[in-house]
Amino acid sequence: MNISTPTLRVGLAGLGTVGAGVWHRLASQKDLLRQRIGTEIRVDQVAVRRAERAREIGVPESHVVSDWRKLVANPDLDVIVELIGGTKDAFELTQLALQNGKHVITANKALLAERGAELFATAQKHQRHLLFEASVAGGIPIIRALREGLVANRILSIHGIINGTCNYILTRMNEAGLEFKDALAEAKQNGYAEADDSLDVDGHDAAHKAAVLAALAYGFWVPEGQLYTEGLRAVEKQDIIYARKLGYGLKLLAIIKTDADGAVEVRVHPTLIPQSHVLASVNGVFNAVLVRGDVVGDTLYYGRGAGGDPTASAVVSDLAQIAAHFPQEQKARNVGHEALHSRLKTMDEIVSRHYLRLQVVDRPGVLADVARVLASRQIGISSVIQPEAHAGEITPLVLMLHDAPESQLQAAVLEISKIGAVKAPPVHLRVEDFE
Ligand SMILES: NC(=O)c1ccc[n+]([C@@H]2O[C@H](COP(=O)([O-])OP(=O)(O)OC[C@H]3O[C@@H](n4cnc5c(N)ncnc54)[C@H](OP(=O)(O)O)[C@@H]3O)[C@@H](O)[C@H]2O)c1
């Protein structure tokens, strides 16, 4: 090795799926990285709760500490990689590391969504980098694309399939005709869903990632609790079948966009998208993000959203970014402070087309009753599907509706649910046409 090659000294916190991936990939790609960057990236210390885990991974005992506080206090480390997850210790760790003059790399979208504003303010104050390529869409370099590749653009919209578990479940419901609970069980069996499935299936993980993308695109952190989030639990196999008959696929979509007045909408929910649209063919655990810039037009990013190696690839790319300029200092860039005047639209203001499935008693006049409620709120019907049934039986009534503000639609749904012939809570899904 050339004696003058600088060395970036790294402290690794956490040796789980991603931490182990980072350890292995830094070892296997060591020479390649040194050639490409001109700096050696070396893990000098690893914080891990269980010493046997470090042995399993092959981390030398001399590198291991059991308390992450020792890592962030170590004056010989340049960068801390936070891969312990959660938001309590991870927040403290990140704050202290930045305050101690270290750069920090994290894959933790929950941490950024909840505490990003404070963390980036600390990073800015201490002029340290806080990088987070692995936090959204695992192996897809979407963060760098937004921060660098598309820097000349005002971002008009981002549409993302950014939760692999949900996309796997919807794919299996579509392709194998499974009901939601069976597709979820299969995802768990195949290691694509955690035992505690709520973070993924209820949309929270996608919402955390949407908050990160929105901060990059529009320069502010969506306040906690104000990002509209709806998961998959209400979706049934029949909704996927009806959507297909109507020419649509169903995806859990993160939608982030701005209008001509600069108001921003950020939402996550199951969404009907035209079958012919490229995002409709993103299947299984794959992720994809479609970004529309005012200069470049549409750009699409596709790849694995999670897993040890894809996520490690993103973490190592952040390390390489710091190492490439090391030891010269680059200006640290803040996130989420540029457009303090951007206004977040409430869900009530969002206008879209809608899909409505009702379970109704098959008797004359029901469709007319439903149509009357919709008409009273200026909501037009664009198509109707009602399978043939015997009089008096309960049967689905599926309606595709024209553009309507969410507030009007919700009020209509409430009124419709009170019609005597409507026998179950209506299933309501939104439609995205990418106009
Ligand atoms: N897995 C993925 O595909 C993926 C993809 C993108 C982003 N991420 C993000 O990456 C982060 C890590 O995820 P992961 O899947 O690698 O998690 P994981 O497999 O659960 O690993 C977490 C690791 O951190 C350790 N740890 C937890 N609290 C600690 C503490 N207070 N002090 C020291 N060590 C501690 C755990 O040790 P013990 O085992 O001893 O408890 C374990 O080694 C999360 O923020 C996650 O959201 C993960």
The ligand as a Gaussian input file, in Angstrom:
#p B3LYP/6-31G(d) Opt

LIG

0 1
 N      -32.708000      -4.401000       7.071000
 C      -32.856000      -3.679000       5.989000
 O      -33.018000      -4.197000       4.889000
 C      -32.808000      -2.155000       6.073000
 C      -32.946000      -1.415000       4.882000
 C      -32.857000      -0.022000       4.942000
 C      -32.660000       0.602000       6.171000
 N      -32.563000      -0.169000       7.316000
 C      -32.343000       0.532000       8.566000
 O      -31.057000       0.183000       9.060000
 C      -31.062000       0.175000      10.478000
 C      -30.563000      -1.186000      10.971000
 O      -31.449000      -2.181000      10.484000
 P      -31.122000      -3.738000      10.610000
 O      -32.131000      -4.426000       9.759000
 O      -29.678000      -3.988000      10.381000
 O      -31.500000      -3.979000      12.149000
 P      -31.190000      -5.262000      13.054000
 O      -30.902000      -6.432000      12.177000
 O      -32.263000      -5.339000      14.053000
 O      -29.828000      -4.856000      13.760000
 C      -29.701000      -3.870000      14.744000
 C      -28.341000      -4.052000      15.403000
 O      -28.127000      -2.977000      16.318000
 C      -27.796000      -3.517000      17.572000
 N      -28.287000      -2.596000      18.596000
 C      -29.567000      -2.203000      18.822000
 N      -29.604000      -1.312000      19.833000
 C      -28.315000      -1.160000      20.223000
 C      -27.692000      -0.385000      21.217000
 N      -28.412000       0.416000      22.010000
 N      -26.347000      -0.460000      21.343000
 C      -25.602000      -1.266000      20.548000
 N      -26.138000      -2.041000      19.583000
 C      -27.480000      -1.972000      19.441000
 C      -28.462000      -4.878000      17.634000
 O      -27.801000      -5.679000      18.584000
 P      -28.556000      -6.964000      19.248000
 O      -28.731000      -7.945000      18.128000
 O      -27.575000      -7.408000      20.265000
 O      -29.839000      -6.465000      19.819000
 C      -28.209000      -5.340000      16.197000
 O      -26.879000      -5.791000      16.049000
 C      -32.487000       0.512000      10.892000
 O      -32.589000       1.877000      11.171000
 C      -33.312000       0.154000       9.666000
 O      -34.498000       0.904000       9.558000
 C      -32.635000      -1.520000       7.276000

